[in-house]
Amino acid sequence: EGEGEKAECGFCVFMKAGPCGDVFESWEKCVESGRTSGEDFVESCLEPTMALKNCMEAHTEYYAPVLEAEKTSLAGKAAGEGGEGEQAEAGA
């Protein structure tokens, strides 16, 4: 039924299966539209992004792994600021 274009990513399947699936689909459509048109989808999709974030935070019982991964990623970026090469230095 309309499938076949490309296999859906595991993350997308997880997101759509949860209580925020419809919000995720709206966000996904916005991002795809922005990528296709070449516009800055980070700015143009701010509303759907915030709606998705708020919905996920309201349903932490399902989305906790994604929210934790996001926090870890953001904390790592904030701590390092430089970004590249820090992992290699940490082991030296």
C-alpha positions as CSV (number, residue, x, y, z in Angstrom):
1,E,0.0,0.0,0.0
2,G,2.1,2.9,-1.2
3,E,5.3,1.4,0.2
4,G,8.3,0.5,-1.9
5,E,10.0,3.9,-2.4
6,K,12.5,3.3,0.4
7,A,12.6,1.3,3.6
8,E,11.6,3.3,6.6
9,C,14.4,3.9,9.2
10,G,14.1,2.1,12.5
11,F,14.0,5.4,14.4
12,C,11.1,6.6,12.2
13,V,9.2,3.3,12.9
14,F,9.8,3.7,16.6
15,M,8.6,7.4,16.6
16,K,5.5,6.7,14.5
17,A,4.5,3.7,16.7
18,G,4.4,5.9,19.8
19,P,1.8,8.3,21.1
20,C,3.4,11.2,19.2
21,G,3.3,9.4,15.8
22,D,1.0,11.9,14.1
23,V,3.1,14.8,15.4
24,F,6.3,13.1,14.2
25,E,4.8,12.6,10.8
26,S,3.9,16.3,10.5
27,W,7.5,17.2,11.6
28,E,8.9,14.7,9.1
29,K,6.8,16.2,6.2
30,C,8.0,19.7,7.1
31,V,11.6,18.7,7.1
32,E,11.3,16.8,3.8
33,S,9.6,19.7,2.3
34,G,12.3,22.1,3.5
35,R,15.1,19.8,2.2
36,T,13.4,19.5,-1.2
37,S,12.9,23.2,-1.6
38,G,16.3,24.0,-0.2
39,E,15.0,26.3,2.5
40,D,16.3,26.3,6.1
41,F,14.0,23.7,7.6
42,V,15.5,24.3,11.1
43,E,13.8,27.7,11.0
44,S,10.8,26.9,8.9
45,C,9.9,23.8,11.0
46,L,10.4,25.4,14.4
47,E,6.7,25.0,15.3
48,P,6.4,21.3,14.4
49,T,9.8,20.7,16.1
50,M,8.6,22.3,19.3
51,A,5.2,20.4,19.1
52,L,7.1,17.1,18.7
53,K,9.5,17.9,21.6
54,N,6.6,18.9,23.9
55,C,4.7,15.8,23.0
56,M,7.7,13.5,23.6
57,E,8.3,15.2,26.9
58,A,4.6,14.5,27.8
59,H,5.1,10.8,27.0
60,T,8.5,10.1,28.6
61,E,7.4,6.5,29.4
62,Y,7.7,5.8,25.6
63,Y,10.3,8.3,24.4
64,A,12.7,8.2,27.3
65,P,15.5,6.5,25.3
66,V,15.3,9.2,22.6
67,L,15.2,12.1,25.1
68,E,18.1,10.7,27.0
69,A,20.2,10.2,23.9
70,E,19.4,13.9,22.9
71,K,20.5,15.1,26.4
72,T,23.7,13.1,26.2
73,S,24.5,14.4,22.7
74,L,23.8,18.0,23.7
75,A,25.8,17.7,27.0
76,G,28.7,16.3,25.0
77,K,28.6,19.2,22.5
78,A,28.3,21.8,25.3
79,A,31.2,20.3,27.3
80,G,33.5,20.1,24.3
81,E,32.7,23.2,22.3
82,G,35.5,22.2,19.9
83,G,33.8,19.0,18.8
84,E,36.3,17.2,16.5
85,G,39.1,15.1,17.8
86,E,38.2,15.2,21.5
87,Q,37.5,11.5,21.7
88,A,41.0,10.7,20.5
89,E,42.6,13.1,23.0
90,A,40.6,11.6,25.9
91,G,42.3,8.2,25.3
92,A,45.8,9.6,25.0
